[in-house]
Amino acid sequence: RTLALLAAHRPATGAVAIEITESCLIDDFEESARKLAILRAHGIAVHLDDFGTGFSSLNYLKHLPVDLVKLDRSFIENIHRSPMDRGVVRNIIRLSHDLGLQVVAEGVEEQEQLQVLQLAGCDLVQGYLTGRPMDDEGMQSLLAHGREP
Protein backbone atom coordinates (compact mmCIF):
# COMPACT_ATOMS: atom_id res chain seq x y z
CA ARG A 1 0.00 0.00 0.00
CA THR A 2 2.83 2.42 0.86
CA LEU A 3 4.57 1.76 -2.43
CA ALA A 4 1.31 2.36 -4.34
CA LEU A 5 0.93 5.74 -2.61
CA LEU A 6 4.51 6.64 -3.51
CA ALA A 7 3.97 5.65 -7.13
CA ALA A 8 0.80 7.75 -7.30
CA HIS A 9 2.26 10.88 -5.68
CA ARG A 10 5.96 10.62 -6.59
CA PRO A 11 7.49 12.71 -3.80
CA ALA A 12 11.07 13.91 -4.25
CA THR A 13 13.72 11.50 -3.00
CA GLY A 14 14.26 12.12 0.70
CA ALA A 15 11.08 14.21 1.04
CA VAL A 16 9.43 11.36 2.94
CA ALA A 17 11.07 9.63 5.90
CA ILE A 18 10.10 6.73 8.07
CA GLU A 19 11.25 6.61 11.68
CA ILE A 20 11.72 3.22 13.27
CA THR A 21 12.79 2.25 16.75
CA GLU A 22 15.22 -0.52 17.49
CA SER A 23 12.51 -2.57 19.18
CA CYS A 24 10.73 -2.89 15.79
CA LEU A 25 13.71 -4.78 14.44
CA ILE A 26 14.09 -7.48 17.07
CA ASP A 27 11.62 -10.10 15.84
CA ASP A 28 13.00 -10.56 12.33
CA PHE A 29 16.09 -8.48 11.63
CA GLU A 30 16.66 -9.80 8.10
CA GLU A 31 13.05 -9.21 7.03
CA SER A 32 13.09 -5.72 8.54
CA ALA A 33 16.30 -4.90 6.68
CA ARG A 34 14.81 -6.20 3.42
CA LYS A 35 11.66 -4.08 3.78
CA LEU A 36 13.63 -0.97 4.72
CA ALA A 37 15.88 -1.46 1.67
CA ILE A 38 12.77 -1.54 -0.56
CA LEU A 39 11.51 1.70 0.97
CA ARG A 40 14.90 3.37 0.51
CA ALA A 41 15.01 2.19 -3.10
CA HIS A 42 11.75 4.11 -3.58
CA GLY A 43 13.24 7.32 -2.19
CA ILE A 44 12.09 7.08 1.42
CA ALA A 45 14.70 8.05 3.99
CA VAL A 46 15.04 5.74 7.00
CA HIS A 47 15.69 7.20 10.45
CA LEU A 48 16.63 5.07 13.45
CA ASP A 49 14.82 6.73 16.37
CA ASP A 50 15.82 6.74 20.06
CA PHE A 51 19.23 5.24 19.35
CA GLY A 52 21.04 4.29 22.52
CA THR A 53 18.07 2.93 24.41
CA GLY A 54 16.55 -0.50 24.56
CA PHE A 55 18.47 -3.10 22.60
CA SER A 56 21.05 -0.82 21.01
CA SER A 57 23.32 -2.65 18.69
CA LEU A 58 26.06 -1.40 16.45
CA ASN A 59 24.89 -4.18 14.15
CA TYR A 60 21.84 -2.05 13.34
CA LEU A 61 24.03 0.80 12.17
CA LYS A 62 26.27 -1.49 10.18
CA HIS A 63 23.70 -3.66 8.42
CA LEU A 64 20.48 -1.68 8.15
CA PRO A 65 19.76 0.67 5.25
CA VAL A 66 19.54 3.71 7.54
CA ASP A 67 20.16 7.36 6.63
CA LEU A 68 20.01 9.04 10.00
CA VAL A 69 20.38 8.22 13.70
CA LYS A 70 18.32 10.06 16.31
CA LEU A 71 20.07 10.18 19.67
CA ASP A 72 17.71 9.62 22.55
CA ARG A 73 17.06 12.60 24.79
CA SER A 74 18.38 10.68 27.81
CA PHE A 75 21.92 11.25 26.47
CA ILE A 76 21.28 14.93 25.80
CA GLU A 77 19.69 15.96 29.09
CA ASN A 78 23.00 16.28 30.99
CA ILE A 79 25.46 16.44 28.11
CA HIS A 80 26.71 19.87 29.22
CA ARG A 81 27.32 18.63 32.78
CA SER A 82 28.33 15.00 32.37
CA PRO A 83 31.68 14.03 30.83
CA MET A 84 30.35 10.48 30.43
CA ASP A 85 27.29 11.58 28.45
CA ARG A 86 29.48 13.93 26.38
CA GLY A 87 31.86 11.09 25.58
CA VAL A 88 29.10 8.67 24.60
CA VAL A 89 27.44 11.23 22.34
CA ARG A 90 30.74 12.30 20.72
CA ASN A 91 31.57 8.69 19.92
CA ILE A 92 28.12 7.86 18.56
CA ILE A 93 28.34 10.93 16.32
CA ARG A 94 31.83 10.00 15.13
CA LEU A 95 30.84 6.38 14.45
CA SER A 96 27.65 7.44 12.66
CA HIS A 97 29.56 9.86 10.45
CA ASP A 98 32.15 7.17 9.67
CA LEU A 99 29.24 5.02 8.47
CA GLY A 100 27.88 7.87 6.33
CA LEU A 101 24.91 8.61 8.60
CA GLN A 102 23.57 11.93 9.81
CA VAL A 103 22.83 12.45 13.50
CA VAL A 104 19.93 14.26 15.18
CA ALA A 105 19.96 14.97 18.91
CA GLU A 106 16.51 14.84 20.50
CA GLY A 107 15.40 16.88 23.49
CA VAL A 108 17.68 19.90 23.17
CA GLU A 109 16.29 22.48 25.58
CA GLU A 110 19.27 24.57 26.67
CA GLN A 111 21.83 26.67 24.80
CA GLU A 112 24.66 24.85 26.62
CA GLN A 113 23.45 21.51 25.25
CA LEU A 114 23.38 22.94 21.74
CA GLN A 115 26.94 24.26 22.08
CA VAL A 116 28.27 20.87 23.19
CA LEU A 117 26.46 19.16 20.32
CA GLN A 118 27.81 21.66 17.79
CA LEU A 119 31.35 21.06 19.02
CA ALA A 120 30.76 17.31 18.75
CA GLY A 121 29.70 17.70 15.11
CA CYS A 122 26.01 16.84 15.52
CA ASP A 123 24.19 17.47 12.24
CA LEU A 124 20.74 18.44 13.50
CA VAL A 125 18.92 19.06 16.76
CA GLN A 126 15.31 19.04 17.83
CA GLY A 127 13.70 20.14 21.05
CA TYR A 128 12.11 23.07 22.80
CA LEU A 129 15.19 25.24 22.24
CA THR A 130 14.56 25.24 18.49
CA GLY A 131 10.77 25.03 18.46
CA ARG A 132 7.75 23.87 20.36
CA PRO A 133 5.00 21.64 19.01
CA MET A 134 2.29 23.65 17.26
CA ASP A 135 -1.12 23.15 15.71
CA ASP A 136 -2.04 23.71 12.05
CA GLU A 137 -2.80 27.41 12.61
CA GLY A 138 0.58 27.99 14.24
CA MET A 139 2.41 26.17 11.44
CA GLN A 140 0.55 28.10 8.73
CA SER A 141 1.41 31.39 10.42
CA LEU A 142 5.04 30.36 10.81
CA LEU A 143 5.29 29.46 7.14
CA ALA A 144 3.47 32.60 5.97
CA HIS A 145 4.93 35.19 8.33
CA GLY A 146 7.96 33.63 10.01
CA ARG A 147 6.24 33.62 13.41
CA GLU A 148 3.51 31.92 15.39
CA PRO A 149 0.19 33.79 15.96
Sequence and secondary structure as in RCSB ss.txt:
>XXXX:A:sequence
RTLALLAAHRPATGAVAIEITESCLIDDFEESARKLAILRAHGIAVHLDDFGTGFSSLNYLKHLPVDLVKLDRSF
IENIHRSPMDRGVVRNIIRLSHDLGLQVVAEGVEEQEQLQVLQLAGCDLVQGYLTGRPMDDEGMQSLLAHGREP
>XXXX:A:secstr
 HHHHHHHH   TTSEEEEEEGGGGSS HHHHHHHHHHHHHTTEEEEEEEETSSS  HHHHHHS  SEEEE HHH
HTTTTT HHHHHHHHHHHHHHHHTT EEEE    SHHHHHHHHHHT  EE STTT     HHHHHHHHHHSS  
